[in-house]
């Protein structure tokens, strides 16, 4: 999932450089959502791992 966030970030940067504002905004939004989902899954897996250890 982090891979897809980085892919959409790169697409947003390239589209921003080329002047495609709508595509850049949409790609940046998708990258941001995927990044925060990745962080949420990371925190959940860390908490579950801590509880399973005890």
N, CA, C and O atoms as a Maestro MAE file, in Angstrom:
{
 s_m_m2io_version
 :::
 2.0.0
}

f_m_ct {
 s_m_title
 :::
 protein
 m_atom[216] {
  # First column is atom index #
  i_m_mmod_type
  r_m_x_coord
  r_m_y_coord
  r_m_z_coord
  i_m_residue_number
  s_m_chain_name
  s_m_pdb_residue_name
  s_m_pdb_atom_name
  i_m_atomic_number
  :::
  1 25 0.825 -1.186 0.000 1 A "UNK " " N  " 7
  2 3 0.000 0.000 0.000 1 A "UNK " " CA " 6
  3 2 0.872 1.254 0.000 1 A "UNK " " C  " 6
  4 15 0.526 2.263 -0.615 1 A "UNK " " O  " 8
  5 25 1.990 1.180 0.686 2 A "UNK " " N  " 7
  6 3 2.906 2.322 0.664 2 A "UNK " " CA " 6
  7 2 3.439 2.542 -0.745 2 A "UNK " " C  " 6
  8 15 3.676 3.679 -1.154 2 A "UNK " " O  " 8
  9 25 3.627 1.453 -1.489 3 A "UNK " " N  " 7
  10 3 4.082 1.553 -2.872 3 A "UNK " " CA " 6
  11 2 3.102 2.381 -3.706 3 A "UNK " " C  " 6
  12 15 3.516 3.244 -4.479 3 A "UNK " " O  " 8
  13 25 1.794 2.115 -3.546 4 A "UNK " " N  " 7
  14 3 0.793 2.860 -4.307 4 A "UNK " " CA " 6
  15 2 0.752 4.326 -3.895 4 A "UNK " " C  " 6
  16 15 0.536 5.199 -4.735 4 A "UNK " " O  " 8
  17 25 0.956 4.603 -2.612 5 A "UNK " " N  " 7
  18 3 0.999 5.991 -2.165 5 A "UNK " " CA " 6
  19 2 2.168 6.723 -2.824 5 A "UNK " " C  " 6
  20 15 2.030 7.871 -3.247 5 A "UNK " " O  " 8
  21 25 3.306 6.058 -2.908 6 A "UNK " " N  " 7
  22 3 4.457 6.679 -3.550 6 A "UNK " " CA " 6
  23 2 4.244 6.844 -5.050 6 A "UNK " " C  " 6
  24 15 4.674 7.843 -5.628 6 A "UNK " " O  " 8
  25 25 3.586 5.878 -5.686 7 A "UNK " " N  " 7
  26 3 3.303 5.982 -7.119 7 A "UNK " " CA " 6
  27 2 2.404 7.187 -7.398 7 A "UNK " " C  " 6
  28 15 2.670 7.966 -8.312 7 A "UNK " " O  " 8
  29 25 1.339 7.335 -6.604 8 A "UNK " " N  " 7
  30 3 0.442 8.467 -6.823 8 A "UNK " " CA " 6
  31 2 1.126 9.786 -6.484 8 A "UNK " " C  " 6
  32 15 0.812 10.811 -7.090 8 A "UNK " " O  " 8
  33 25 2.056 9.784 -5.528 9 A "UNK " " N  " 7
  34 3 2.812 10.990 -5.231 9 A "UNK " " CA " 6
  35 2 3.678 11.389 -6.420 9 A "UNK " " C  " 6
  36 15 3.743 12.567 -6.772 9 A "UNK " " O  " 8
  37 25 4.337 10.424 -7.037 10 A "UNK " " N  " 7
  38 3 5.159 10.711 -8.213 10 A "UNK " " CA " 6
  39 2 4.289 11.206 -9.367 10 A "UNK " " C  " 6
  40 15 4.666 12.148 -10.064 10 A "UNK " " O  " 8
  41 25 3.137 10.585 -9.573 11 A "UNK " " N  " 7
  42 3 2.219 11.039 -10.619 11 A "UNK " " CA " 6
  43 2 1.781 12.472 -10.352 11 A "UNK " " C  " 6
  44 15 1.696 13.284 -11.274 11 A "UNK " " O  " 8
  45 25 1.503 12.780 -9.089 12 A "UNK " " N  " 7
  46 3 1.083 14.145 -8.741 12 A "UNK " " CA " 6
  47 2 2.204 15.143 -9.005 12 A "UNK " " C  " 6
  48 15 1.961 16.242 -9.504 12 A "UNK " " O  " 8
  49 25 3.437 14.756 -8.667 13 A "UNK " " N  " 7
  50 3 4.556 15.671 -8.902 13 A "UNK " " CA " 6
  51 2 4.786 15.902 -10.388 13 A "UNK " " C  " 6
  52 15 5.012 17.036 -10.811 13 A "UNK " " O  " 8
  53 25 4.732 14.846 -11.181 14 A "UNK " " N  " 7
  54 3 4.930 14.988 -12.626 14 A "UNK " " CA " 6
  55 2 3.803 15.807 -13.244 14 A "UNK " " C  " 6
  56 15 4.052 16.678 -14.077 14 A "UNK " " O  " 8
  57 25 2.563 15.529 -12.838 15 A "UNK " " N  " 7
  58 3 1.432 16.287 -13.379 15 A "UNK " " CA " 6
  59 2 1.505 17.746 -12.945 15 A "UNK " " C  " 6
  60 15 1.136 18.639 -13.708 15 A "UNK " " O  " 8
  61 25 1.977 17.996 -11.723 16 A "UNK " " N  " 7
  62 3 2.122 19.375 -11.256 16 A "UNK " " CA " 6
  63 2 3.170 20.142 -12.056 16 A "UNK " " C  " 6
  64 15 2.987 21.319 -12.370 16 A "UNK " " O  " 8
  65 25 4.265 19.468 -12.379 17 A "UNK " " N  " 7
  66 3 5.313 20.108 -13.181 17 A "UNK " " CA " 6
  67 2 4.807 20.418 -14.583 17 A "UNK " " C  " 6
  68 15 5.131 21.462 -15.148 17 A "UNK " " O  " 8
  69 25 4.010 19.508 -15.144 18 A "UNK " " N  " 7
  70 3 3.502 19.700 -16.500 18 A "UNK " " CA " 6
  71 2 2.291 20.627 -16.553 18 A "UNK " " C  " 6
  72 15 1.861 21.019 -17.638 18 A "UNK " " O  " 8
  73 25 1.739 20.980 -15.400 19 A "UNK " " N  " 7
  74 3 0.653 21.944 -15.376 19 A "UNK " " CA " 6
  75 2 -0.741 21.358 -15.420 19 A "UNK " " C  " 6
  76 15 -1.700 22.076 -15.699 19 A "UNK " " O  " 8
  77 25 -0.875 20.083 -15.153 20 A "UNK " " N  " 7
  78 3 -2.201 19.467 -15.107 20 A "UNK " " CA " 6
  79 2 -2.716 19.534 -13.674 20 A "UNK " " C  " 6
  80 15 -2.527 18.601 -12.894 20 A "UNK " " O  " 8
  81 25 -3.357 20.628 -13.339 21 A "UNK " " N  " 7
  82 3 -3.771 20.865 -11.959 21 A "UNK " " CA " 6
  83 2 -4.758 19.872 -11.415 21 A "UNK " " C  " 6
  84 15 -4.632 19.450 -10.265 21 A "UNK " " O  " 8
  85 25 -5.737 19.483 -12.202 22 A "UNK " " N  " 7
  86 3 -6.753 18.548 -11.728 22 A "UNK " " CA " 6
  87 2 -6.192 17.167 -11.464 22 A "UNK " " C  " 6
  88 15 -6.514 16.540 -10.455 22 A "UNK " " O  " 8
  89 25 -5.354 16.694 -12.370 23 A "UNK " " N  " 7
  90 3 -4.749 15.373 -12.203 23 A "UNK " " CA " 6
  91 2 -3.785 15.388 -11.021 23 A "UNK " " C  " 6
  92 15 -3.732 14.430 -10.250 23 A "UNK " " O  " 8
  93 25 -3.033 16.458 -10.879 24 A "UNK " " N  " 7
  94 3 -2.076 16.560 -9.775 24 A "UNK " " CA " 6
  95 2 -2.803 16.575 -8.436 24 A "UNK " " C  " 6
  96 15 -2.377 15.915 -7.488 24 A "UNK " " O  " 8
  97 25 -3.887 17.317 -8.356 25 A "UNK " " N  " 7
  98 3 -4.652 17.382 -7.110 25 A "UNK " " CA " 6
  99 2 -5.276 16.045 -6.755 25 A "UNK " " C  " 6
  100 15 -5.262 15.631 -5.596 25 A "UNK " " O  " 8
  101 25 -5.827 15.369 -7.760 26 A "UNK " " N  " 7
  102 3 -6.455 14.073 -7.509 26 A "UNK " " CA " 6
  103 2 -5.409 13.044 -7.089 26 A "UNK " " C  " 6
  104 15 -5.636 12.281 -6.150 26 A "UNK " " O  " 8
  105 25 -4.282 13.016 -7.763 27 A "UNK " " N  " 7
  106 3 -3.235 12.057 -7.421 27 A "UNK " " CA " 6
  107 2 -2.648 12.342 -6.040 27 A "UNK " " C  " 6
  108 15 -2.355 11.416 -5.284 27 A "UNK " " O  " 8
  109 25 -2.481 13.589 -5.719 28 A "UNK " " N  " 7
  110 3 -1.967 13.941 -4.394 28 A "UNK " " CA " 6
  111 2 -2.966 13.545 -3.311 28 A "UNK " " C  " 6
  112 15 -2.568 13.078 -2.244 28 A "UNK " " O  " 8
  113 25 -4.235 13.723 -3.571 29 A "UNK " " N  " 7
  114 3 -5.260 13.319 -2.610 29 A "UNK " " CA " 6
  115 2 -5.275 11.812 -2.390 29 A "UNK " " C  " 6
  116 15 -5.380 11.343 -1.256 29 A "UNK " " O  " 8
  117 25 -5.171 11.059 -3.477 30 A "UNK " " N  " 7
  118 3 -5.139 9.603 -3.364 30 A "UNK " " CA " 6
  119 2 -3.892 9.158 -2.609 30 A "UNK " " C  " 6
  120 15 -3.968 8.273 -1.757 30 A "UNK " " O  " 8
  121 25 -2.745 9.763 -2.912 31 A "UNK " " N  " 7
  122 3 -1.504 9.417 -2.222 31 A "UNK " " CA " 6
  123 2 -1.608 9.712 -0.730 31 A "UNK " " C  " 6
  124 15 -1.117 8.939 0.093 31 A "UNK " " O  " 8
  125 25 -2.238 10.814 -0.383 32 A "UNK " " N  " 7
  126 3 -2.378 11.182 1.022 32 A "UNK " " CA " 6
  127 2 -3.278 10.192 1.751 32 A "UNK " " C  " 6
  128 15 -2.959 9.776 2.865 32 A "UNK " " O  " 8
  129 25 -4.394 9.810 1.144 33 A "UNK " " N  " 7
  130 3 -5.302 8.845 1.763 33 A "UNK " " CA " 6
  131 2 -4.602 7.502 1.956 33 A "UNK " " C  " 6
  132 15 -4.701 6.899 3.025 33 A "UNK " " O  " 8
  133 25 -3.895 7.030 0.930 34 A "UNK " " N  " 7
  134 3 -3.198 5.749 1.040 34 A "UNK " " CA " 6
  135 2 -2.098 5.801 2.090 34 A "UNK " " C  " 6
  136 15 -1.879 4.817 2.796 34 A "UNK " " O  " 8
  137 25 -1.408 6.919 2.207 35 A "UNK " " N  " 7
  138 3 -0.361 7.050 3.209 35 A "UNK " " CA " 6
  139 2 -0.940 6.964 4.614 35 A "UNK " " C  " 6
  140 15 -0.386 6.275 5.470 35 A "UNK " " O  " 8
  141 25 -2.047 7.655 4.859 36 A "UNK " " N  " 7
  142 3 -2.645 7.606 6.191 36 A "UNK " " CA " 6
  143 2 -3.248 6.241 6.487 36 A "UNK " " C  " 6
  144 15 -3.239 5.806 7.638 36 A "UNK " " O  " 8
  145 25 -3.773 5.554 5.476 37 A "UNK " " N  " 7
  146 3 -4.237 4.184 5.687 37 A "UNK " " CA " 6
  147 2 -3.068 3.286 6.067 37 A "UNK " " C  " 6
  148 15 -3.193 2.451 6.963 37 A "UNK " " O  " 8
  149 25 -1.932 3.452 5.394 38 A "UNK " " N  " 7
  150 3 -0.747 2.684 5.713 38 A "UNK " " CA " 6
  151 2 -0.308 2.943 7.151 38 A "UNK " " C  " 6
  152 15 0.033 2.002 7.868 38 A "UNK " " O  " 8
  153 25 -0.310 4.189 7.580 39 A "UNK " " N  " 7
  154 3 0.068 4.502 8.954 39 A "UNK " " CA " 6
  155 2 -0.902 3.887 9.960 39 A "UNK " " C  " 6
  156 15 -0.481 3.395 11.007 39 A "UNK " " O  " 8
  157 25 -2.191 3.913 9.648 40 A "UNK " " N  " 7
  158 3 -3.180 3.321 10.545 40 A "UNK " " CA " 6
  159 2 -2.967 1.814 10.662 40 A "UNK " " C  " 6
  160 15 -3.027 1.266 11.762 40 A "UNK " " O  " 8
  161 25 -2.719 1.140 9.542 41 A "UNK " " N  " 7
  162 3 -2.466 -0.299 9.582 41 A "UNK " " CA " 6
  163 2 -1.177 -0.605 10.343 41 A "UNK " " C  " 6
  164 15 -1.098 -1.619 11.036 41 A "UNK " " O  " 8
  165 25 -0.176 0.249 10.225 42 A "UNK " " N  " 7
  166 3 1.071 0.063 10.959 42 A "UNK " " CA " 6
  167 2 0.822 0.139 12.458 42 A "UNK " " C  " 6
  168 15 1.297 -0.713 13.209 42 A "UNK " " O  " 8
  169 25 0.088 1.142 12.897 43 A "UNK " " N  " 7
  170 3 -0.193 1.306 14.322 43 A "UNK " " CA " 6
  171 2 -1.017 0.130 14.833 43 A "UNK " " C  " 6
  172 15 -0.748 -0.390 15.916 43 A "UNK " " O  " 8
  173 25 -2.018 -0.292 14.062 44 A "UNK " " N  " 7
  174 3 -2.854 -1.420 14.477 44 A "UNK " " CA " 6
  175 2 -2.026 -2.688 14.600 44 A "UNK " " C  " 6
  176 15 -2.176 -3.438 15.565 44 A "UNK " " O  " 8
  177 25 -1.155 -2.933 13.632 45 A "UNK " " N  " 7
  178 3 -0.342 -4.150 13.700 45 A "UNK " " CA " 6
  179 2 0.650 -4.095 14.856 45 A "UNK " " C  " 6
  180 15 0.933 -5.130 15.459 45 A "UNK " " O  " 8
  181 25 1.184 -2.922 15.185 46 A "UNK " " N  " 7
  182 3 2.077 -2.806 16.334 46 A "UNK " " CA " 6
  183 2 1.347 -3.074 17.642 46 A "UNK " " C  " 6
  184 15 1.875 -3.759 18.518 46 A "UNK " " O  " 8
  185 25 0.142 -2.542 17.781 47 A "UNK " " N  " 7
  186 3 -0.642 -2.749 19.002 47 A "UNK " " CA " 6
  187 2 -1.026 -4.217 19.138 47 A "UNK " " C  " 6
  188 15 -0.919 -4.783 20.225 47 A "UNK " " O  " 8
  189 25 -1.466 -4.833 18.060 48 A "UNK " " N  " 7
  190 3 -1.833 -6.249 18.101 48 A "UNK " " CA " 6
  191 2 -0.603 -7.094 18.434 48 A "UNK " " C  " 6
  192 15 -0.700 -8.053 19.199 48 A "UNK " " O  " 8
  193 25 0.543 -6.748 17.869 49 A "UNK " " N  " 7
  194 3 1.772 -7.465 18.165 49 A "UNK " " CA " 6
  195 2 2.176 -7.361 19.627 49 A "UNK " " C  " 6
  196 15 2.674 -8.326 20.206 49 A "UNK " " O  " 8
  197 25 1.963 -6.196 20.224 50 A "UNK " " N  " 7
  198 3 2.289 -6.028 21.637 50 A "UNK " " CA " 6
  199 2 1.372 -6.860 22.524 50 A "UNK " " C  " 6
  200 15 1.826 -7.431 23.516 50 A "UNK " " O  " 8
  201 25 0.087 -6.938 22.183 51 A "UNK " " N  " 7
  202 3 -0.847 -7.716 22.985 51 A "UNK " " CA " 6
  203 2 -0.677 -9.207 22.801 51 A "UNK " " C  " 6
  204 15 -0.946 -9.967 23.732 51 A "UNK " " O  " 8
  205 25 -0.243 -9.651 21.644 52 A "UNK " " N  " 7
  206 3 -0.024 -11.078 21.415 52 A "UNK " " CA " 6
  207 2 1.218 -11.575 22.128 52 A "UNK " " C  " 6
  208 15 1.310 -12.752 22.475 52 A "UNK " " O  " 8
  209 25 2.178 -10.680 22.351 53 A "UNK " " N  " 7
  210 3 3.430 -11.063 22.962 53 A "UNK " " CA " 6
  211 2 3.244 -11.428 24.431 53 A "UNK " " C  " 6
  212 15 3.983 -12.258 24.961 53 A "UNK " " O  " 8
  213 25 2.254 -10.812 25.099 54 A "UNK " " N  " 7
  214 3 2.068 -11.064 26.531 54 A "UNK " " CA " 6
  215 2 1.131 -12.205 26.799 54 A "UNK " " C  " 6
  216 15 0.876 -12.535 27.957 54 A "UNK " " O  " 8
  :::
 }
 m_bond[215] {
  # First column is bond index #
  i_m_from
  i_m_to
  i_m_order
  :::
  1 1 2 1
  2 2 3 1
  3 3 4 2
  4 3 5 1
  5 5 6 1
  6 6 7 1
  7 7 8 2
  8 7 9 1
  9 9 10 1
  10 10 11 1
  11 11 12 2
  12 11 13 1
  13 13 14 1
  14 14 15 1
  15 15 16 2
  16 15 17 1
  17 17 18 1
  18 18 19 1
  19 19 20 2
  20 19 21 1
  21 21 22 1
  22 22 23 1
  23 23 24 2
  24 23 25 1
  25 25 26 1
  26 26 27 1
  27 27 28 2
  28 27 29 1
  29 29 30 1
  30 30 31 1
  31 31 32 2
  32 31 33 1
  33 33 34 1
  34 34 35 1
  35 35 36 2
  36 35 37 1
  37 37 38 1
  38 38 39 1
  39 39 40 2
  40 39 41 1
  41 41 42 1
  42 42 43 1
  43 43 44 2
  44 43 45 1
  45 45 46 1
  46 46 47 1
  47 47 48 2
  48 47 49 1
  49 49 50 1
  50 50 51 1
  51 51 52 2
  52 51 53 1
  53 53 54 1
  54 54 55 1
  55 55 56 2
  56 55 57 1
  57 57 58 1
  58 58 59 1
  59 59 60 2
  60 59 61 1
  61 61 62 1
  62 62 63 1
  63 63 64 2
  64 63 65 1
  65 65 66 1
  66 66 67 1
  67 67 68 2
  68 67 69 1
  69 69 70 1
  70 70 71 1
  71 71 72 2
  72 71 73 1
  73 73 74 1
  74 74 75 1
  75 75 76 2
  76 75 77 1
  77 77 78 1
  78 78 79 1
  79 79 80 2
  80 79 81 1
  81 81 82 1
  82 82 83 1
  83 83 84 2
  84 83 85 1
  85 85 86 1
  86 86 87 1
  87 87 88 2
  88 87 89 1
  89 89 90 1
  90 90 91 1
  91 91 92 2
  92 91 93 1
  93 93 94 1
  94 94 95 1
  95 95 96 2
  96 95 97 1
  97 97 98 1
  98 98 99 1
  99 99 100 2
  100 99 101 1
  101 101 102 1
  102 102 103 1
  103 103 104 2
  104 103 105 1
  105 105 106 1
  106 106 107 1
  107 107 108 2
  108 107 109 1
  109 109 110 1
  110 110 111 1
  111 111 112 2
  112 111 113 1
  113 113 114 1
  114 114 115 1
  115 115 116 2
  116 115 117 1
  117 117 118 1
  118 118 119 1
  119 119 120 2
  120 119 121 1
  121 121 122 1
  122 122 123 1
  123 123 124 2
  124 123 125 1
  125 125 126 1
  126 126 127 1
  127 127 128 2
  128 127 129 1
  129 129 130 1
  130 130 131 1
  131 131 132 2
  132 131 133 1
  133 133 134 1
  134 134 135 1
  135 135 136 2
  136 135 137 1
  137 137 138 1
  138 138 139 1
  139 139 140 2
  140 139 141 1
  141 141 142 1
  142 142 143 1
  143 143 144 2
  144 143 145 1
  145 145 146 1
  146 146 147 1
  147 147 148 2
  148 147 149 1
  149 149 150 1
  150 150 151 1
  151 151 152 2
  152 151 153 1
  153 153 154 1
  154 154 155 1
  155 155 156 2
  156 155 157 1
  157 157 158 1
  158 158 159 1
  159 159 160 2
  160 159 161 1
  161 161 162 1
  162 162 163 1
  163 163 164 2
  164 163 165 1
  165 165 166 1
  166 166 167 1
  167 167 168 2
  168 167 169 1
  169 169 170 1
  170 170 171 1
  171 171 172 2
  172 171 173 1
  173 173 174 1
  174 174 175 1
  175 175 176 2
  176 175 177 1
  177 177 178 1
  178 178 179 1
  179 179 180 2
  180 179 181 1
  181 181 182 1
  182 182 183 1
  183 183 184 2
  184 183 185 1
  185 185 186 1
  186 186 187 1
  187 187 188 2
  188 187 189 1
  189 189 190 1
  190 190 191 1
  191 191 192 2
  192 191 193 1
  193 193 194 1
  194 194 195 1
  195 195 196 2
  196 195 197 1
  197 197 198 1
  198 198 199 1
  199 199 200 2
  200 199 201 1
  201 201 202 1
  202 202 203 1
  203 203 204 2
  204 203 205 1
  205 205 206 1
  206 206 207 1
  207 207 208 2
  208 207 209 1
  209 209 210 1
  210 210 211 1
  211 211 212 2
  212 211 213 1
  213 213 214 1
  214 214 215 1
  215 215 216 2
  :::
 }
}
